[in-house]
Amino acid sequence: MPASQQHITPATPMGANLVQGGATFRVWAPRARKVHVCGDFNGWARDDSSLLAKHGDGRWTGFAPDARDGDKYKFYVTGDGTEGFKRDPYARELTVAWPNPDCILRSAGSFPWQDWSWRTPDFRDLIIYQLHVGTWYGPDRPNRVAKFLDVLDRVEYLADLGINAIEPLPIVEYSTSRSMGYNGSDLFSPEMDYQVGDAELDRYLGLANRLLAGKGKAPLTRAVLAVGINQLKALVDICHHYGIAVLLDVVYNHASGDVRSQPESIYFFDRAGGTDPNDSLYFTEQDHTGPVFAFWKGDVRQFLIDNARFFLDEYHVDGFRYDQVTVIDRQNAGSGWLFCQHLNETLTHQDPSAINIAEYWGPEPAVVRPQDQGGAGFHANWHDGLRTAIRGVIEQAAGGQGAFVDWQPVVDHLRAPGFRDAWRAVQYVESHDEVYRDRNARIPSLAVGGGRQTRTWYATSRSRVATGLVLTAPGIPMLFMGQEFYEDKRWADDPPNHRDALLFWDGLGNDKTMIDFHRFTRELAWLRRKHPALRGEGIRTVSMENGSRVLVFQRWAEGLGRDVVVVASLNEATQYGYRIPMPAPGQWFEVFNSDLYENWVNPAAAGNGGSVRADGPGLNGLSWSAAVTIPANSILVFARDFGD
């Protein structure tokens, strides 16, 4: 007799799910001839009792009595081509046993969440910090992959820095021990190598409970944290208590190329006959560092949408960054765009507070347009216009005082062209792609022409201008790990082969340049959070002088009347009595001056004594002007008040 259909209904969720007295199983394998569920609960038997029942929609279902949390299991699929075990595409956790790990049956509700009062920041208020879990921070980093719980060591640091969202590089399971994360093979299971084993658990339990106690929350038990998937949940929960949203970087354009060589992977899941990649069920013959998903199939689209919904629901994440949406759209003849529309519609309905950020290169403004206007419905999109422009002027300035610096590209991209709201552009000058291994230089190196002489005033001052422009421009600013404390080395995901690529955390204790730059970034991030104008929609360039290398722009939030004026200089000399347009008369406070952070507190800092008066004649379309001192290679911010 086939497996029991007790507890099976049309609403039974996909994958393995614990219910009273056992677990339900539901899997999509339309061309399979037989599908068994085998596991600890039935002695891994492949008999009539483990044979799932097939339905007209290509799904197979069954109920396994006595299945328990922690039991291992797999599906055994017999098709027209081959037969053998397959991992559950919806498996919540895997064993650490590559190349053929088992699935682990896990309860969806085993973690004691305490973030009921958490509210994700408004999208326009986000300041994102991108990091790679495996290399960011942890003990013995050259030889040991860092863990989810290692991030807890730096939660207080991040909260103090002023960012309010982290964006880890992809964290779903991949077959290698080290990776950037863009080669995921099992999309519902967090990376096993990012989990802490029993021997290391006690130290992390103490750390987690100290952080929870600091916010008046109940401690976790060892049994809870010993469950691998609960370690990522603990990280999310604790981040929320410290005011930090968690955005997952997900890869829906392709899977790992490794799935083709893994007999138990999602590839050819229903074991169809032949070798045509278009018969591989979830994929097409197209490739983008791995097989591209077959978006023309509604069941494939639903699988990926289910994945995003799963992380919103079971992991309480606050949104997503979607890798290479360009590939999803351009390699799928309309079905990829349809997927994006369905994805965004579903997730926005499920959790309107969760942000959906695309990586679509063009960039294409239609990506962030509403669906009723033909758009894909993403909230925001990565943008390379300002990134390229800022890196361009920094590279030009590295040519010396006599080099030509053209501010026009920066002016053109301070507000992302064509985007319906300024905040819908994610702005940055460094990212995992930009400064990876042998790619582009990090800003301190770029600031001296790509060289290594980064402990000079020329390098530090130009770097402050680059980061300062990102944090004062419209859009959602993003910092890449180490940028905040002047990391000058490219990064790599495999430190054993690139030992000089790890972040120099010790510099925050003994490197004056790094200490001062960290202070600069921290105080400017908090300035952005204090001044609504720096998070608002309003932006107008009021002065651009390539000869003097000075750019001045006005920022505002509609209806608040609390404008700020930002002055950026890449001139290697201090300029005195420099007249800039001002939007209103009277006293304007100098609320930020980057020159102070050169050997903090810079005893030779140039500035304006804390304020200036706008009492001069109109200039460049504004009714007033002020004579100011502009330090060499600097960012200044003037405001009518000191902020919230």
HELIX and SHEET records of a PDB file:
HELIX    1   1 ASP A   40  ASN A   42  5                                   3    
HELIX    2   2 ASP A   48  SER A   50  5                                   3    
HELIX    3   3 PHE A  123  ASP A  125  5                                   3    
HELIX    4   4 VAL A  133  TRP A  136  1                                   4    
HELIX    5   5 PHE A  148  ARG A  154  5                                   7    
HELIX    6   6 VAL A  155  LEU A  161  1                                   7    
HELIX    7   7 MET A  192  TYR A  194  5                                   3    
HELIX    8   8 ASP A  198  GLU A  200  5                                   3    
HELIX    9   9 LEU A  201  GLY A  214  1                                  14    
HELIX   10  10 ARG A  222  ALA A  226  1                                   5    
HELIX   11  11 GLY A  228  HIS A  241  1                                  14    
HELIX   12  12 GLY A  257  SER A  261  5                                   5    
HELIX   13  13 PRO A  277  ASP A  279  5                                   3    
HELIX   14  14 GLY A  298  GLU A  314  1                                  17    
HELIX   15  15 VAL A  325  ARG A  330  1                                   6    
HELIX   16  16 SER A  335  GLN A  350  1                                  16    
HELIX   17  17 PRO A  365  VAL A  368  5                                   4    
HELIX   18  18 GLN A  371  GLN A  373  5                                   3    
HELIX   19  19 GLY A  385  ALA A  397  1                                  13    
HELIX   20  20 GLN A  408  HIS A  413  1                                   6    
HELIX   21  21 ALA A  422  ARG A  424  5                                   3    
HELIX   22  22 ILE A  443  LEU A  446  1                                   4    
HELIX   23  23 TRP A  457  THR A  472  1                                  16    
HELIX   24  24 GLN A  483  PHE A  485  5                                   3    
HELIX   25  25 ARG A  499  ALA A  501  5                                   3    
HELIX   26  26 GLY A  507  ASN A  510  1                                   4    
HELIX   27  27 LYS A  512  LYS A  530  1                                  19    
HELIX   28  28 PRO A  532  ARG A  535  5                                   4    
HELIX   29  29 SER A  594  TYR A  597  5                                   4    
SHEET    1   A 4 GLY A  15  VAL A  19  0                                        
SHEET    2   A 4 GLY A  22  TRP A  28 -1                                        
SHEET    3   A 4 ARG A  59  PRO A  65 -1                                        
SHEET    4   A 4 ALA A  53  LYS A  54 -1                                        
SHEET    1   B 3 LYS A  34  GLY A  39  0                                        
SHEET    2   B 3 LYS A  72  THR A  78 -1                                        
SHEET    3   B 3 GLU A  83  LYS A  86 -1                                        
SHEET    1   C 4 LYS A  34  GLY A  39  0                                        
SHEET    2   C 4 LYS A  72  THR A  78 -1                                        
SHEET    3   C 4 CYS A 103  ILE A 104 -1                                        
SHEET    4   C 4 GLU A  93  LEU A  94 -1                                        
SHEET    1   D 9 ALA A 245  VAL A 246  0                                        
SHEET    2   D 9 ALA A 165  PRO A 168  1                                        
SHEET    3   D 9 ILE A 128  LEU A 131  1                                        
SHEET    4   D 9 ILE A 476  PHE A 480  1                                        
SHEET    5   D 9 ALA A 425  GLN A 427  1                                        
SHEET    6   D 9 ALA A 380  TRP A 382  1                                        
SHEET    7   D 9 ILE A 355  ALA A 358  1                                        
SHEET    8   D 9 GLY A 319  TYR A 322  1                                        
SHEET    9   D 9 LEU A 248  VAL A 250  1                                        
SHEET    1   E 2 VAL A 172  GLU A 173  0                                        
SHEET    2   E 2 ASP A 186  PRO A 190 -1                                        
SHEET    1   F 2 PHE A 283  ASP A 287  0                                        
SHEET    2   F 2 PRO A 291  PHE A 293 -1                                        
SHEET    1   G 6 GLY A 538  GLU A 545  0                                        
SHEET    2   G 6 VAL A 550  TRP A 556 -1                                        
SHEET    3   G 6 VAL A 564  SER A 569 -1                                        
SHEET    4   G 6 SER A 634  ALA A 639 -1                                        
SHEET    5   G 6 GLY A 586  ASN A 593 -1                                        
SHEET    6   G 6 SER A 611  ALA A 614 -1                                        
SHEET    1   H 2 GLN A 575  MET A 582  0                                        
SHEET    2   H 2 TRP A 624  ILE A 630 -1                                        
END                                                                             
